[in-house]
Amino acid sequence: EIDLIVGQVPGGVANIQDIYALSPLQDGILFHHLLANEGDPYLLMGQMAFADRALLDRYLAAVQQVVDRHDILRTAFIWQGLSGPAQVVLRQAALSVTELTLNSIDGPVSDQLAQHFDPRHYRLDLSEAPLLRFVVAQETDGRWILLQLQHHLIGDHTTLDIMHREVQVYLAGQGNRLP
């Protein structure tokens, strides 16, 4: 089964840090994910606004540094063809950032993003780490809206709070002070 897992990981065996079973809670979350025909009840969504693209890019670079620090943020979940699901910690997992161009005639960018990526209809591919995705679009006033999607398999609101604090530390140039 390890060969099946290695074949699904970008970079193959060289990019695998660890493989292990799911916790009972993760098993339950995966079960409900697979049971849902549409959407995902365990997809968390949030939005932020940035005055300009440079601030947005700095923020995303800081998030990448946080992802690099924490194994769970570099974890993919693989189950197809296996006797049981496995979580695979990658050595490297680049953030997924999708930039969209939206028409203001269709309403505020933040509303359009929320509608398009509504967890009742949208799903993440759990086999692609990190299970933390970003979508960005520019408002007519020049601000950038960032939509963050995070799957509950890798964390909850407490995880988001910790991530946000660490991102702020990196933005302040104090990343070397993190434990």
C-alpha positions as CSV (number, residue, x, y, z in Angstrom):
1,E,0.0,0.0,0.0
2,I,2.9,2.4,0.5
3,D,3.6,2.3,-3.2
4,L,0.0,3.4,-3.8
5,I,0.5,6.3,-1.5
6,V,3.9,7.3,-2.9
7,G,2.3,7.3,-6.4
8,Q,-0.2,9.9,-5.3
9,V,2.2,12.3,-3.6
10,P,3.8,15.2,-5.7
11,G,7.5,14.6,-5.6
12,G,7.1,10.9,-4.6
13,V,8.9,9.3,-1.7
14,A,11.3,12.3,-1.4
15,N,8.4,14.5,-0.4
16,I,7.0,12.2,2.2
17,Q,7.9,13.0,5.8
18,D,5.5,10.6,7.5
19,I,2.5,8.3,7.0
20,Y,0.1,7.3,9.7
21,A,-3.5,6.3,10.5
22,L,-6.3,8.8,11.1
23,S,-7.4,9.7,14.6
24,P,-11.0,8.5,15.5
25,L,-12.2,12.1,15.0
26,Q,-10.5,12.4,11.6
27,D,-12.1,9.0,10.6
28,G,-15.5,10.5,11.4
29,I,-14.9,13.7,9.6
30,L,-13.7,11.8,6.5
31,F,-16.7,9.5,6.7
32,H,-19.1,12.6,6.6
33,H,-17.0,14.1,3.8
34,L,-17.4,11.0,1.7
35,L,-21.1,10.6,2.6
36,A,-21.9,14.1,1.4
37,N,-22.9,14.1,-2.3
38,E,-22.4,17.9,-2.6
39,G,-20.4,20.3,-0.6
40,D,-18.6,19.5,2.7
41,P,-19.9,20.1,6.2
42,Y,-16.4,20.4,7.5
43,L,-15.1,23.1,5.3
44,L,-14.3,26.4,7.1
45,M,-14.4,29.6,5.2
46,G,-13.2,33.1,6.1
47,Q,-12.5,36.4,4.3
48,M,-10.0,39.2,4.7
49,A,-9.5,42.5,2.8
50,F,-6.1,44.0,1.9
51,A,-5.5,47.6,0.8
52,D,-3.2,46.6,-2.0
53,R,-1.6,43.5,-3.6
54,A,1.8,44.0,-1.8
55,L,0.1,43.6,1.6
56,L,-1.8,40.5,0.3
57,D,1.4,38.9,-1.0
58,R,3.2,39.6,2.3
59,Y,0.4,37.9,4.1
60,L,0.4,34.9,1.9
61,A,4.2,34.6,2.2
62,A,3.8,34.6,6.0
63,V,1.1,31.9,5.8
64,Q,3.4,29.8,3.8
65,Q,6.0,30.1,6.6
66,V,3.4,28.9,9.1
67,V,2.5,26.0,6.8
68,D,6.2,25.1,6.6
69,R,6.4,25.0,10.4
70,H,3.4,22.7,11.1
71,D,3.1,19.1,10.0
72,I,-0.7,19.0,10.0
73,L,-0.8,22.0,7.6
74,R,1.2,19.9,5.1
75,T,-0.9,16.8,5.5
76,A,-2.9,15.1,2.7
77,F,-5.5,12.3,3.2
78,I,-5.5,9.3,1.0
79,W,-7.9,6.4,1.1
80,Q,-8.6,5.2,-2.5
81,G,-7.2,1.7,-3.1
82,L,-6.1,1.4,0.6
83,S,-7.4,-1.0,3.2
84,G,-7.8,2.1,5.5
85,P,-7.3,5.8,5.1
86,A,-3.9,7.4,5.8
87,Q,-2.7,10.8,6.5
88,V,0.5,11.7,4.7
89,V,2.7,14.5,5.9
90,L,4.6,16.2,3.1
91,R,8.0,17.7,3.5
92,Q,6.9,20.6,1.3
93,A,3.4,21.8,0.4
94,A,3.0,25.1,-1.5
95,L,0.0,27.2,-0.8
96,S,-2.8,27.0,-3.4
97,V,-3.7,30.6,-4.3
98,T,-6.2,31.1,-7.1
99,E,-6.7,34.6,-8.5
100,L,-10.1,35.4,-10.0
101,T,-11.4,38.3,-12.0
102,L,-14.9,39.0,-11.0
103,N,-17.4,41.5,-12.5
104,S,-18.7,44.2,-10.2
105,I,-22.0,44.1,-12.0
106,D,-22.6,40.8,-10.3
107,G,-22.3,42.3,-6.8
108,P,-19.5,42.8,-4.3
109,V,-16.5,40.6,-4.7
110,S,-16.8,39.3,-1.2
111,D,-20.4,38.1,-1.8
112,Q,-19.4,36.5,-5.1
113,L,-16.6,34.6,-3.5
114,A,-18.7,33.4,-0.6
115,Q,-21.4,32.2,-3.0
116,H,-19.0,30.5,-5.4
117,F,-17.1,28.7,-2.7
118,D,-20.0,28.0,-0.3
119,P,-19.2,24.9,1.7
120,R,-22.7,23.6,1.0
121,H,-21.7,23.2,-2.7
122,Y,-17.9,23.3,-2.8
123,R,-15.4,20.6,-1.8
124,L,-11.6,20.5,-1.4
125,D,-9.6,17.6,-2.8
126,L,-8.4,16.0,0.5
127,S,-5.6,14.3,-1.2
128,E,-3.9,17.6,-2.1
129,A,-2.0,19.3,0.8
130,P,-2.3,21.7,2.2
131,L,-6.0,21.5,3.0
132,L,-5.8,25.3,3.3
133,R,-6.6,27.1,0.1
134,F,-6.9,30.7,-0.9
135,V,-8.9,32.6,-3.6
136,V,-8.2,36.3,-4.2
137,A,-10.0,38.9,-6.3
138,Q,-9.8,42.6,-6.6
139,E,-12.7,45.0,-5.8
140,T,-13.3,48.0,-8.0
141,D,-11.9,50.3,-5.2
142,G,-8.5,48.5,-5.5
143,R,-8.8,46.4,-2.4
144,W,-8.0,42.7,-2.6
145,I,-10.4,40.2,-1.0
146,L,-8.9,37.0,0.2
147,L,-11.1,34.0,0.8
148,Q,-9.6,31.3,3.0
149,L,-10.8,27.7,2.9
150,Q,-9.6,25.2,5.5
151,H,-10.8,21.7,6.1
152,H,-11.6,20.6,9.6
153,L,-9.4,17.5,9.1
154,I,-6.4,19.8,9.7
155,G,-7.8,22.1,12.3
156,D,-10.6,24.1,13.8
157,H,-11.2,27.7,14.9
158,T,-8.5,27.3,17.6
159,T,-6.0,26.3,14.9
160,L,-7.0,29.3,12.9
161,D,-6.4,31.6,15.9
162,I,-2.9,30.1,16.3
163,M,-2.2,30.4,12.6
164,H,-3.3,34.0,12.6
165,R,-1.0,34.8,15.6
166,E,2.0,33.2,14.0
167,V,1.3,35.0,10.7
168,Q,1.3,38.3,12.6
169,V,4.7,37.3,14.2
170,Y,6.1,36.6,10.7
171,L,4.7,39.9,9.4
172,A,6.4,41.7,12.2
173,G,9.7,40.1,11.3
174,Q,9.9,38.1,14.5
175,G,9.5,34.6,13.1
176,N,12.8,33.5,14.6
177,R,11.2,34.0,18.1
178,L,8.6,31.3,17.5
179,P,9.3,28.0,19.4
